[in-house]
Amino acid sequence: MDDITLKVDHLKAGYDGKTILNDISFDVKKGEIRMILGSSGCGKSTLMNNILKLYKSENGTITYFGKTFGAKEGLDFETRLRTGVLFQNGALLSDLTVAENAMLPLIRSMPYMPRKQMEAIVADRLEKVHLLHAFHKYPSELSGGMKRRAALARAIALKPELLFCDEPSTGLDPVTARSLDELLLELRDTLGVSMVIVSHELESIKIVCDRFIYLKDGYVLMDGTLQQGLDSEDPILRHFFNRQCPKEEDHNEYYHFNFID
């Protein structure tokens, strides 16, 4: 069990009196990229929000780093320090610079840390996402891909062991999305961080996914490796994994990036 970072057991959840998720169980191994897949409206983001304890669940338990939390329990301070979240579309605060946005987790969790030390940590995280040159810029001065990387720097500010990403490449052009996918793989390898990623972007799934769960009608239709998903004879999964990816044309030479914006 030492290699299990996160374990979800028999989770039941919903909102407004309506059950959305039934008997959801899966785990995430150390250093693994685990993806939550399914059609629009199947409950992917609801599942992530319940795992993060942003909402109270109806039933089930969630275990972080060997510590188990019941359906109605929130996460404790120590567990939250060991997790990071990349919200959908980045969710940067427009009146703060990139550095100030990335500094927010430090300010909230370690308010007595000297400002210079916080700035040094933020500079390191921005360098890890290839965005140090934007330290003093505001979100309005950034491209879509840069905004997503700035939000990623904020998500890893506390050097988490587990990173949650909600639709990280949604709304990005194919080349920028590919660069973000490669960055996630780079962070997984350099930081040793486990990841839970909600996505419907087929090209991204094929690049970063180690294992996945596929949600259908509130249940887990399949829990397996990417290759098992690609080889599945289930008609729903065959349709999902055989969608047409964006044409790569002759852009292979662009698929290793220097992150120039």
N, C-alpha and C positions, 0 to 999 in steps of 0.2 A: 504493500500500500504506500510505501515511501515515494513511489514515482507518480502517485495520483495527486494532482494539484487541486482539482475540483471534482466533486461528485454530486450529481443530482439524483435523488431517489423519490420516485412515485409522486412527482409534483403535479398538483392540480391547481389551476389558477384561472382567473377571469376578472371581469369588472362589470359594474352595474347589474349584478345579480346573474350575469350570463357566464357560464363556464366556457373558456376558450381552449384550455389545455387540460388533457386528461392523462394521468399516469405516465408522466415524462421522466425517463431515467437515462442517464448517460454519464460518462466521466471524461476528464481531460488529463492527459499525462504530461509530465514535466517536459518542457521544450517542444510541445506539440501544438500544431495549429488545427483547431477543431472548428468546423463550420456548421452553422445552423441554416438549413436550406428549406425551401418550400415556395409555393406560389404566393402571390400578394394576398395579404389578409389572413394568412394561415396561423399567425400568432408568433412569428419569429421575434419581433421586437418585444412583444408581451413576455415571452420566455426570458429574454435577456433582462428586462426590467425586474422580473420576479427573482431571477438569480442574483441580481445586484441588490435585491431587497428594497427597491424603490417603491414596491407595493407589497402588501401582505398577501401571501398565498392562501388557498383554501386548505391544502393538505400537502404533506411531503416534507422532506428535509433536504438541506443543501450543506455540503461539507467543503469548507475551504481549508487547505493545508492541514487536514486532519481534525479540524474543529467543526462540529456539527451544529447547525442552526435550524430551529423548528420553523413551521409555516408562518407563525406570527412574530417571530423574532427578527430584529434588525441585526446588521453586522456590527461587530465591535470595532473600536478605534484601530486596534492593531491589524485586523484583517483588512480594513479599508486602506491602511497605509501600504499594504502589500499588493493592492490592485490598482489598475489604471483603466480609464475609459476614454475611448475616442468616440465622441457623439456624432450622430448623423449630421453631415454638412459642416462639421467642425465646431460650431457654436462658440466662435470667438466673440469677445466683448469688443465692440467697435471703438470705444473710447479709450482702450488700453493698447499700448504697443505690443508687438509680438513677444518681447521679453516679459512684459508685465502680465500678459495672458499666461505664458508658460510658468510664471512664478506663483500663480494663484494657489496651487496645491501646497507649496512650501509655506506660504503665508498662513494658510488655514490650518496646517498641521504642525508647523514649527514656527509660531509667530515671534519667538524670541531669538531666532537665528539672525546673526548680523546681515545687513543688506548686502554687503560685499560678498559674503559667502553664498547668499542666494543667487546673486548675479553670476558668480563663477559656475554654480551648478547649472543654471539656465543656459549659459554659454556652451557648456559641455553638451547639454541635451539638444540645443539647436545645431551644434556641429554634427551630432549623430544623425540628424535628419537633413543635413546639408542645407541649413538655412541660417547659419551664423551671420551672414551678410545682411539679414533682415532684422537684426536685433532691435533697432530703434524704429522700424517701420510700423505703420498702423495697418489693420486688416484691409482697409479700403485701398491700400497701395499694393496689395498682393493679388496674384493670379489665383485661380481656383485650386490648382495643385499646391501652391505655396501655402494657402490657407489651411489645407488639409494637413500639410506637414507641420505647420505651426501648432495646430491642435494636437498632433501626434507628439510633439515635443512636450506639450503640457501634460499629456497622458502618461508620459514616461518620466516626468519630473522627479518622482519619488523612487525611481528605479524599481518598478513593480515586478513581482514574480508572475503575475497573471494580468493580461491585457485584454479588455473587451473592446471590440470595434463594431459599430453599427453602420452597415452599408458604407464602408470607407471609400469606395471608388465610385459611388453613385454620382452622376452628373459630370464626371470628368471625361475628357476625350480619351480615346483608346490608348494613345501614347503616354499621356499623363497618368492614366489608370495603371498602365503597365509599370511605370516608374515607381508608383506607390506600392504596388505588389512586391516589387523587388526590394523596396525599402523595408517592408514588413518582414520579408525573409532575412534580410541583413540584420535587423534588430533581434529577431528570434535567435540567430546564430551568435551575435556578439554579446547580447545581454542574457541569453538563456531563458528568455521569457516565454511562458505558455500563452496561447491566444485563443480566444473564442470570438469568431467573426460571423456576423449575420451578413448574408449577401445573396443577391440574385444574379450577379454579373458572372456569366458562364466563363468568360476568359480568365477572370480573376480566380474563380474557383479552381480551374484547371492548373493554375500556377502555384497557389499557396496551400491548397487543402491537403492535410494528412488524412484526417478522418472527418466524417460528417454525420449529422442526423438530418433526416428529411421529414418535415412535419406535414401531415395530411389529416384534415378534419379533427384536429386537436390531439392526435396521437402520433407516435413515431412510426412512420411507415418503414424506414430503413435506418440502421445504424451500421456504418461500415467505412471502409477505406475508399478513397477516390476511385481506385481501380475497380473495386466491387460495384460502385455506383455506375461507372461507365459500362461495365459488363452485365448489369442487371437486365433481366428479361421483363421486369415489371413495366407495364405500358406507361404508367405515370413517370417513372424514373427514366425510361427510354426517351420519352418526349422531352423531359427536362434537360437531360444531358446531351441530347442530339440537336438542340436548337442551333441555329446558325450563329457562330461567333462573328464579330465584326471582322471584315476582311483585312488581313494583314498586308496585302499587296506586296510591295517590295521593301517593307519597312524594317526588316530584320536587323539591318545595320544600326537602327536607332534603339534597339532594345537593351542596350547597356548605356546608362545615362550618366551624365556629369551634372545633372540637376541645374541646368542653366535656364533661367526664366527671363 
